[in-house]
Amino acid sequence: MPLFKENTKRERYLSEQELKALCEAISQSQNSMLEPIISMLILTGARKREVLDARREDFDLARKSWRISNSKSGKARTIPLSEAALGILNRLPKIKGCPYVFANPTTKKPFVCIFNGWEGARKRAGLEDLHVHDLRHSFASFLINAGRSIYEVATLLGHSQIKTTMRYAHLADETLAEAVNTVPLGKVA
């Protein structure tokens, strides 16, 4: 008898109200770097390790871009930076002798873990089921719901297969409701 195959694929992403609650909760964190780290994850769709290990030399602020040379796929990719992301980068203090953008102020090295700050923030926001990687899904979903193409989202996430991106891009019920209302009624009614 064949075993039942369990579906382990998560489909968790933030609504706009949840995003507001999360941002409010993160702003109350004891860790001063948690807010810029989480904000960059949300604004770029980057992976946690990509943000934590980001070096100043990887950013070209004049061209508004971030080159991630060591991505999960093994291929370098460039992410365009929004004005909000640039604002975060410009506000971060530079630590003398430290090449990392989001460095631990004490060790001057990338954070190994942000779990404690993240755990507290998501509990304060009432989002205990939210994982850090769900912010990547949220980035993709916000773009898709704003009308961006799946190809654009795939490129921004660094996916070589659209099939992978489709797991990340979730259409909100409101977007689907708007979509069905665009069908012209014509002379049927």
C-alpha positions in Angstrom: 0.0 0.0 0.0 1.5 3.4 -1.0 2.1 5.9 1.7 0.3 9.3 1.7 2.6 12.0 0.6 2.5 15.0 2.9 2.3 18.5 1.5 5.1 20.4 3.3 5.0 23.5 1.1 4.1 26.6 3.2 1.9 29.3 1.7 2.3 32.0 4.3 2.7 35.6 3.3 1.8 39.0 5.0 -1.4 41.0 4.4 -0.9 44.8 4.4 -2.4 44.9 8.0 0.0 42.2 9.2 2.9 44.1 7.6 1.9 47.2 9.5 1.7 45.3 12.8 5.0 43.6 12.2 6.8 46.9 11.4 5.4 48.4 14.6 6.5 45.4 16.6 10.0 45.5 15.1 10.4 49.2 15.9 10.1 48.3 19.6 12.9 45.7 19.5 16.0 46.0 21.8 18.2 45.1 18.8 18.8 48.3 16.9 19.7 46.3 13.7 16.6 44.2 13.6 14.5 46.9 12.0 16.9 47.6 9.1 17.5 43.9 8.5 13.8 42.9 8.4 13.0 46.0 6.3 15.6 45.0 3.7 14.2 41.5 3.6 10.8 42.8 2.9 11.9 45.5 0.4 14.2 43.3 -1.6 13.0 39.7 -1.4 16.5 38.7 -0.5 17.3 35.6 1.6 18.1 36.2 5.3 21.8 35.1 4.9 22.1 37.4 1.8 21.1 40.4 3.9 23.1 39.4 7.0 26.3 38.9 5.0 25.9 42.0 2.7 29.0 44.0 2.4 29.2 47.7 1.6 31.2 47.0 -1.6 28.2 45.0 -2.9 26.0 48.1 -3.1 26.1 50.7 -5.9 24.0 53.6 -4.5 24.5 55.7 -7.5 23.0 53.0 -9.7 20.5 52.0 -7.0 21.6 48.3 -7.1 22.8 45.5 -4.9 25.0 42.7 -6.4 24.6 39.5 -4.6 27.6 37.4 -5.7 27.1 34.4 -3.4 23.4 33.4 -3.9 21.8 30.0 -3.2 21.8 29.2 -6.9 25.5 29.8 -7.1 24.9 32.5 -9.7 25.4 36.2 -9.0 22.4 38.4 -9.3 21.7 42.1 -9.1 18.7 43.6 -7.2 17.5 47.1 -8.0 17.0 49.1 -4.9 13.8 51.1 -4.1 14.0 54.5 -2.6 12.9 53.0 0.7 15.8 50.5 0.6 18.2 53.3 -0.3 16.9 55.3 2.7 17.7 52.4 5.0 21.2 52.0 3.7 21.9 55.7 3.9 20.7 55.8 7.6 22.9 52.9 8.8 26.0 54.0 10.6 29.3 52.8 9.1 31.4 50.9 11.6 35.1 51.8 11.1 37.1 48.8 9.8 33.9 46.7 9.2 32.9 45.8 5.6 29.4 44.5 6.6 26.3 46.7 6.2 24.2 45.0 8.8 27.0 44.1 11.3 26.5 43.3 14.9 27.8 46.5 16.6 29.6 44.5 19.3 31.4 42.0 17.2 31.6 43.9 13.9 30.7 40.7 12.1 27.5 39.5 10.5 24.8 38.4 12.9 24.9 34.6 13.2 21.2 34.6 14.3 18.4 37.2 14.7 16.0 34.7 16.3 15.5 36.3 19.7 14.6 39.8 18.3 12.5 38.2 15.5 10.7 35.9 18.0 9.8 38.8 20.2 8.7 41.0 17.4 6.4 38.4 15.7 4.8 37.6 19.1 4.1 41.3 19.8 2.6 41.6 16.3 0.4 38.5 16.9 2.1 36.6 14.0 3.6 33.6 15.8 3.2 31.4 12.7 5.4 33.8 10.6 8.9 32.6 9.6 11.6 35.0 8.3 11.5 33.2 4.9 7.8 34.1 4.6 9.0 37.7 4.1 10.4 36.6 0.7 7.0 35.1 -0.1 5.4 38.4 1.0 7.7 40.4 -1.3 6.7 38.3 -4.3 3.0 38.5 -3.4 3.1 42.3 -3.0 4.6 42.6 -6.4 2.1 40.2 -8.1 -0.9 41.9 -6.4 0.4 45.2 -7.7 0.3 43.9 -11.2 3.9 43.0 -11.8 4.6 40.1 -14.1 5.7 36.7 -12.9 8.8 37.1 -15.1 9.7 40.3 -13.2 9.2 38.6 -9.9 11.2 35.6 -10.9 14.1 37.8 -12.0 14.0 39.8 -8.7 14.0 36.6 -6.6 16.8 35.1 -8.7 14.7 32.1 -9.8 15.7 30.4 -13.0 12.3 28.5 -13.2 8.9 30.3 -13.2 7.5 27.2 -11.5 9.5 28.1 -8.4 8.4 31.7 -8.4 4.7 30.6 -8.7 5.1 29.0 -5.2 6.1 32.4 -3.9 3.6 34.6 -5.7 0.2 34.5 -4.0 -2.8 36.4 -5.3 -4.8 38.1 -2.6 -8.6 37.4 -2.6 -9.2 41.1 -3.3 -7.0 40.9 -6.4 -8.8 37.9 -7.6 -12.2 39.6 -6.9 -11.1 42.6 -8.9 -10.0 40.3 -11.8 -13.3 38.6 -12.2 -15.0 42.0 -12.2 -13.1 43.0 -15.3 -15.0 40.6 -17.5 -17.4 42.6 -19.6 -21.0 41.6 -19.2 -21.9 42.7 -22.7 -25.4 41.8 -23.9 -25.8 38.7 -21.7 -27.7 40.5 -18.9 
